[in-house]
């Protein structure tokens, strides 16, 4: 259930530029948990780490650096 909260939190992050900026401004896991809890997501540092460990590297990069990632073409070559 808690990893579900972590997944829901990071889904919200992808849609909220202000939240993205707050996460990019911190590298402290405790601050990350505090931000999630402020938004109503009941998670712990361990639960977030477990959920992040399951993500492919490309999704992880897109989560913390939206707009920076592998190039995708609209029209395939």
N, CA, C and O atoms as a GROMACS GRO file, in nm:
protein
  308
    1UNK      N    1   0.083  -0.119   0.000
    1UNK     CA    2   0.000   0.000   0.000
    1UNK      C    3   0.087   0.125   0.000
    1UNK      O    4   0.056   0.221  -0.070
    2UNK      N    5   0.194   0.127   0.076
    2UNK     CA    6   0.278   0.244   0.086
    2UNK      C    7   0.351   0.273  -0.044
    2UNK      O    8   0.368   0.389  -0.082
    3UNK      N    9   0.395   0.167  -0.114
    3UNK     CA   10   0.459   0.190  -0.244
    3UNK      C   11   0.356   0.246  -0.341
    3UNK      O   12   0.392   0.319  -0.434
    4UNK      N   13   0.230   0.211  -0.321
    4UNK     CA   14   0.124   0.270  -0.403
    4UNK      C   15   0.120   0.421  -0.380
    4UNK      O   16   0.102   0.498  -0.474
    5UNK      N   17   0.136   0.463  -0.254
    5UNK     CA   18   0.140   0.606  -0.222
    5UNK      C   19   0.261   0.672  -0.287
    5UNK      O   20   0.252   0.784  -0.338
    6UNK      N   21   0.374   0.603  -0.286
    6UNK     CA   22   0.495   0.658  -0.349
    6UNK      C   23   0.474   0.673  -0.498
    6UNK      O   24   0.511   0.775  -0.556
    7UNK      N   25   0.414   0.573  -0.561
    7UNK     CA   26   0.387   0.580  -0.705
    7UNK      C   27   0.290   0.693  -0.736
    7UNK      O   28   0.309   0.766  -0.833
    8UNK      N   29   0.187   0.708  -0.654
    8UNK     CA   30   0.090   0.816  -0.675
    8UNK      C   31   0.156   0.952  -0.657
    8UNK      O   32   0.126   1.046  -0.731
    9UNK      N   33   0.244   0.963  -0.559
    9UNK     CA   34   0.315   1.089  -0.536
    9UNK      C   35   0.399   1.127  -0.657
    9UNK      O   36   0.395   1.241  -0.702
   10UNK      N   37   0.476   1.032  -0.709
   10UNK     CA   38   0.562   1.064  -0.822
   10UNK      C   39   0.483   1.087  -0.950
   10UNK      O   40   0.530   1.157  -1.039
   11UNK      N   41   0.366   1.028  -0.960
   11UNK     CA   42   0.278   1.059  -1.073
   11UNK      C   43   0.232   1.205  -1.063
   11UNK      O   44   0.226   1.276  -1.163
   12UNK      N   45   0.200   1.248  -0.941
   12UNK     CA   46   0.161   1.388  -0.920
   12UNK      C   47   0.278   1.481  -0.951
   12UNK      O   48   0.257   1.590  -1.005
   13UNK      N   49   0.399   1.440  -0.918
   13UNK     CA   50   0.518   1.520  -0.946
   13UNK      C   51   0.532   1.546  -1.095
   13UNK      O   52   0.565   1.656  -1.137
   14UNK      N   53   0.506   1.444  -1.175
   14UNK     CA   54   0.519   1.457  -1.320
   14UNK      C   55   0.424   1.560  -1.378
   14UNK      O   56   0.448   1.614  -1.486
   15UNK      N   57   0.316   1.590  -1.308
   15UNK     CA   58   0.215   1.682  -1.359
   15UNK      C   59   0.220   1.819  -1.293
   15UNK      O   60   0.143   1.908  -1.330
   16UNK      N   61   0.308   1.839  -1.197
   16UNK     CA   62   0.311   1.963  -1.119
   16UNK      C   63   0.451   2.024  -1.124
   16UNK      O   64   0.543   1.974  -1.060
   17UNK      N   65   0.467   2.132  -1.202
   17UNK     CA   66   0.598   2.194  -1.220
   17UNK      C   67   0.654   2.252  -1.091
   17UNK      O   68   0.775   2.249  -1.068
   18UNK      N   69   0.568   2.305  -1.006
   18UNK     CA   70   0.615   2.361  -0.879
   18UNK      C   71   0.672   2.250  -0.792
   18UNK      O   72   0.777   2.266  -0.729
   19UNK      N   73   0.603   2.138  -0.788
   19UNK     CA   74   0.650   2.023  -0.712
   19UNK      C   75   0.781   1.969  -0.770
   19UNK      O   76   0.871   1.930  -0.695
   20UNK      N   77   0.791   1.967  -0.901
   20UNK     CA   78   0.916   1.924  -0.966
   20UNK      C   79   1.032   2.013  -0.922
   20UNK      O   80   1.140   1.963  -0.891
   21UNK      N   81   1.009   2.142  -0.920
   21UNK     CA   82   1.114   2.236  -0.880
   21UNK      C   83   1.156   2.214  -0.735
   21UNK      O   84   1.274   2.223  -0.702
   22UNK      N   85   1.059   2.187  -0.648
   22UNK     CA   86   1.091   2.162  -0.507
   22UNK      C   87   1.177   2.037  -0.493
   22UNK      O   88   1.272   2.035  -0.414
   23UNK      N   89   1.144   1.933  -0.569
   23UNK     CA   90   1.222   1.809  -0.559
   23UNK      C   91   1.361   1.826  -0.618
   23UNK      O   92   1.458   1.771  -0.566
   24UNK      N   93   1.371   1.902  -0.726
   24UNK     CA   94   1.502   1.925  -0.787
   24UNK      C   95   1.591   2.009  -0.698
   24UNK      O   96   1.714   2.000  -0.708
   25UNK      N   97   1.531   2.089  -0.611
   25UNK     CA   98   1.609   2.176  -0.524
   25UNK      C   99   1.664   2.103  -0.401
   25UNK      O  100   1.743   2.160  -0.326
   26UNK      N  101   1.624   1.979  -0.381
   26UNK     CA  102   1.673   1.905  -0.265
   26UNK      C  103   1.736   1.773  -0.306
   26UNK      O  104   1.694   1.709  -0.403
   27UNK      N  105   1.837   1.734  -0.232
   27UNK     CA  106   1.895   1.601  -0.252
   27UNK      C  107   1.883   1.521  -0.123
   27UNK      O  108   1.936   1.410  -0.111
   28UNK      N  109   1.813   1.578  -0.027
   28UNK     CA  110   1.796   1.517   0.104
   28UNK      C  111   1.673   1.426   0.105
   28UNK      O  112   1.561   1.475   0.084
   29UNK      N  113   1.690   1.296   0.127
   29UNK     CA  114   1.575   1.205   0.128
   29UNK      C  115   1.469   1.241   0.232
   29UNK      O  116   1.350   1.222   0.208
   30UNK      N  117   1.512   1.294   0.346
   30UNK     CA  118   1.415   1.333   0.449
   30UNK      C  119   1.327   1.448   0.399
   30UNK      O  120   1.208   1.452   0.429
   31UNK      N  121   1.385   1.540   0.325
   31UNK     CA  122   1.308   1.650   0.269
   31UNK      C  123   1.208   1.599   0.166
   31UNK      O  124   1.096   1.649   0.157
   32UNK      N  125   1.248   1.500   0.089
   32UNK     CA  126   1.160   1.438  -0.009
   32UNK      C  127   1.038   1.378   0.060
   32UNK      O  128   0.925   1.396   0.014
   33UNK      N  129   1.060   1.306   0.169
   33UNK     CA  130   0.951   1.246   0.245
   33UNK      C  131   0.862   1.356   0.303
   33UNK      O  132   0.739   1.343   0.302
   34UNK      N  133   0.922   1.462   0.353
   34UNK     CA  134   0.845   1.572   0.410
   34UNK      C  135   0.755   1.635   0.304
   34UNK      O  136   0.638   1.665   0.332
   35UNK      N  137   0.808   1.656   0.185
   35UNK     CA  138   0.728   1.714   0.076
   35UNK      C  139   0.612   1.621   0.041
   35UNK      O  140   0.500   1.667   0.022
   36UNK      N  141   0.639   1.492   0.033
   36UNK     CA  142   0.533   1.394   0.002
   36UNK      C  143   0.426   1.396   0.111
   36UNK      O  144   0.307   1.395   0.080
   37UNK      N  145   0.468   1.398   0.236
   37UNK     CA  146   0.372   1.399   0.346
   37UNK      C  147   0.289   1.526   0.349
   37UNK      O  148   0.170   1.523   0.381
   38UNK      N  149   0.351   1.641   0.315
   38UNK     CA  150   0.278   1.767   0.307
   38UNK      C  151   0.166   1.760   0.204
   38UNK      O  152   0.062   1.823   0.219
   39UNK      N  153   0.191   1.683   0.099
   39UNK     CA  154   0.092   1.668  -0.009
   39UNK      C  155  -0.010   1.558   0.020
   39UNK      O  156  -0.096   1.530  -0.063
   40UNK      N  157  -0.001   1.496   0.138
   40UNK     CA  158  -0.100   1.396   0.178
   40UNK      C  159  -0.063   1.253   0.143
   40UNK      O  160  -0.148   1.164   0.152
   41UNK      N  161   0.062   1.230   0.102
   41UNK     CA  162   0.107   1.095   0.069
   41UNK      C  163   0.185   1.040   0.188
   41UNK      O  164   0.291   1.092   0.222
   42UNK      N  165   0.132   0.936   0.249
   42UNK     CA  166   0.193   0.878   0.368
   42UNK      C  167   0.300   0.777   0.325
   42UNK      O  168   0.269   0.660   0.299
   43UNK      N  169   0.424   0.823   0.319
   43UNK     CA  170   0.535   0.737   0.276
   43UNK      C  171   0.654   0.757   0.368
   43UNK      O  172   0.665   0.857   0.439
   44UNK      N  173   0.742   0.660   0.365
   44UNK     CA  174   0.868   0.670   0.439
   44UNK      C  175   0.983   0.676   0.339
   44UNK      O  176   0.965   0.650   0.220
   45UNK      N  177   1.099   0.709   0.390
   45UNK     CA  178   1.218   0.715   0.305
   45UNK      C  179   1.246   0.578   0.242
   45UNK      O  180   1.280   0.570   0.124
   46UNK      N  181   1.231   0.472   0.319
   46UNK     CA  182   1.255   0.336   0.269
   46UNK      C  183   1.158   0.301   0.157
   46UNK      O  184   1.199   0.243   0.056
   47UNK      N  185   1.032   0.335   0.173
   47UNK     CA  186   0.931   0.304   0.071
   47UNK      C  187   0.960   0.378  -0.059
   47UNK      O  188   0.943   0.322  -0.168
   48UNK      N  189   1.001   0.503  -0.048
   48UNK     CA  190   1.035   0.579  -0.168
   48UNK      C  191   1.156   0.518  -0.236
   48UNK      O  192   1.158   0.503  -0.358
   49UNK      N  193   1.258   0.483  -0.158
   49UNK     CA  194   1.378   0.422  -0.216
   49UNK      C  195   1.345   0.290  -0.286
   49UNK      O  196   1.396   0.264  -0.395
   50UNK      N  197   1.260   0.208  -0.225
   50UNK     CA  198   1.222   0.081  -0.286
   50UNK      C  199   1.149   0.104  -0.418
   50UNK      O  200   1.173   0.035  -0.516
   51UNK      N  201   1.060   0.203  -0.419
   51UNK     CA  202   0.984   0.231  -0.541
   51UNK      C  203   1.076   0.285  -0.650
   51UNK      O  204   1.066   0.245  -0.766
   52UNK      N  205   1.168   0.374  -0.613
   52UNK     CA  206   1.260   0.430  -0.711
   52UNK      C  207   1.354   0.324  -0.767
   52UNK      O  208   1.392   0.329  -0.884
   53UNK      N  209   1.393   0.228  -0.683
   53UNK     CA  210   1.482   0.121  -0.728
   53UNK      C  211   1.417   0.035  -0.836
   53UNK      O  212   1.487  -0.029  -0.914
   54UNK      N  213   1.285   0.033  -0.841
   54UNK     CA  214   1.214  -0.049  -0.940
   54UNK      C  215   1.203   0.020  -1.076
   54UNK      O  216   1.172  -0.045  -1.176
   55UNK      N  217   1.228   0.150  -1.080
   55UNK     CA  218   1.213   0.224  -1.205
   55UNK      C  219   1.331   0.203  -1.298
   55UNK      O  220   1.446   0.195  -1.254
   56UNK      N  221   1.304   0.194  -1.428
   56UNK     CA  222   1.414   0.194  -1.525
   56UNK      C  223   1.486   0.329  -1.519
   56UNK      O  224   1.426   0.430  -1.482
   57UNK      N  225   1.612   0.330  -1.555
   57UNK     CA  226   1.693   0.452  -1.546
   57UNK      C  227   1.632   0.568  -1.626
   57UNK      O  228   1.638   0.683  -1.582
   58UNK      N  229   1.574   0.539  -1.741
   58UNK     CA  230   1.517   0.645  -1.824
   58UNK      C  231   1.398   0.711  -1.754
   58UNK      O  232   1.382   0.833  -1.762
   59UNK      N  233   1.314   0.632  -1.687
   59UNK     CA  234   1.200   0.689  -1.616
   59UNK      C  235   1.245   0.769  -1.494
   59UNK      O  236   1.188   0.872  -1.461
   60UNK      N  237   1.348   0.720  -1.429
   60UNK     CA  238   1.402   0.790  -1.313
   60UNK      C  239   1.459   0.926  -1.354
   60UNK      O  240   1.437   1.026  -1.286
   61UNK      N  241   1.532   0.929  -1.465
   61UNK     CA  242   1.587   1.055  -1.516
   61UNK      C  243   1.476   1.151  -1.554
   61UNK      O  244   1.485   1.271  -1.526
   62UNK      N  245   1.372   1.101  -1.618
   62UNK     CA  246   1.260   1.187  -1.658
   62UNK      C  247   1.186   1.242  -1.537
   62UNK      O  248   1.133   1.353  -1.542
   63UNK      N  249   1.183   1.166  -1.430
   63UNK     CA  250   1.113   1.208  -1.310
   63UNK      C  251   1.184   1.325  -1.242
   63UNK      O  252   1.120   1.422  -1.201
   64UNK      N  253   1.316   1.316  -1.232
   64UNK     CA  254   1.391   1.419  -1.162
   64UNK      C  255   1.444   1.528  -1.253
   64UNK      O  256   1.485   1.634  -1.205
   65UNK      N  257   1.446   1.504  -1.382
   65UNK     CA  258   1.489   1.604  -1.479
   65UNK      C  259   1.391   1.606  -1.595
   65UNK      O  260   1.426   1.571  -1.707
   66UNK      N  261   1.267   1.648  -1.569
   66UNK     CA  262   1.170   1.648  -1.678
   66UNK      C  263   1.218   1.739  -1.790
   66UNK      O  264   1.267   1.849  -1.765
   67UNK      N  265   1.204   1.695  -1.910
   67UNK     CA  266   1.250   1.773  -2.023
   67UNK      C  267   1.390   1.734  -2.066
   67UNK      O  268   1.434   1.769  -2.175
   68UNK      N  269   1.461   1.663  -1.979
   68UNK     CA  270   1.593   1.614  -2.015
   68UNK      C  271   1.584   1.462  -2.020
   68UNK      O  272   1.554   1.397  -1.920
   69UNK      N  273   1.608   1.410  -2.132
   69UNK     CA  274   1.598   1.265  -2.145
   69UNK      C  275   1.637   1.225  -2.285
   69UNK      O  276   1.686   1.306  -2.364
   70UNK      N  277   1.615   1.101  -2.314
   70UNK     CA  278   1.646   1.052  -2.446
   70UNK      C  279   1.559   1.120  -2.551
   70UNK      O  280   1.443   1.152  -2.525
   71UNK      N  281   1.615   1.141  -2.667
   71UNK     CA  282   1.538   1.203  -2.775
   71UNK      C  283   1.437   1.105  -2.829
   71UNK      O  284   1.465   0.987  -2.848
   72UNK      N  285   1.320   1.156  -2.854
   72UNK     CA  286   1.217   1.076  -2.917
   72UNK      C  287   1.170   1.154  -3.038
   72UNK      O  288   1.140   1.273  -3.029
   73UNK      N  289   1.163   1.088  -3.147
   73UNK     CA  290   1.122   1.153  -3.271
   73UNK      C  291   0.972   1.141  -3.290
   73UNK      O  292   0.913   1.037  -3.262
   74UNK      N  293   0.912   1.249  -3.339
   74UNK     CA  294   0.770   1.245  -3.370
   74UNK      C  295   0.745   1.159  -3.493
   74UNK      O  296   0.647   1.084  -3.500
   75UNK      N  297   0.836   1.170  -3.588
   75UNK     CA  298   0.825   1.089  -3.709
   75UNK      C  299   0.946   0.997  -3.712
   75UNK      O  300   1.059   1.045  -3.726
   76UNK      N  301   0.925   0.865  -3.700
   76UNK     CA  302   1.039   0.774  -3.699
   76UNK      C  303   1.115   0.778  -3.830
   76UNK      O  304   1.056   0.799  -3.936
   77UNK      N  305   1.243   0.759  -3.823
   77UNK     CA  306   1.326   0.757  -3.943
   77UNK      C  307   1.322   0.623  -4.008
   77UNK      O  308   1.386   0.602  -4.111
   0.00000   0.00000   0.00000
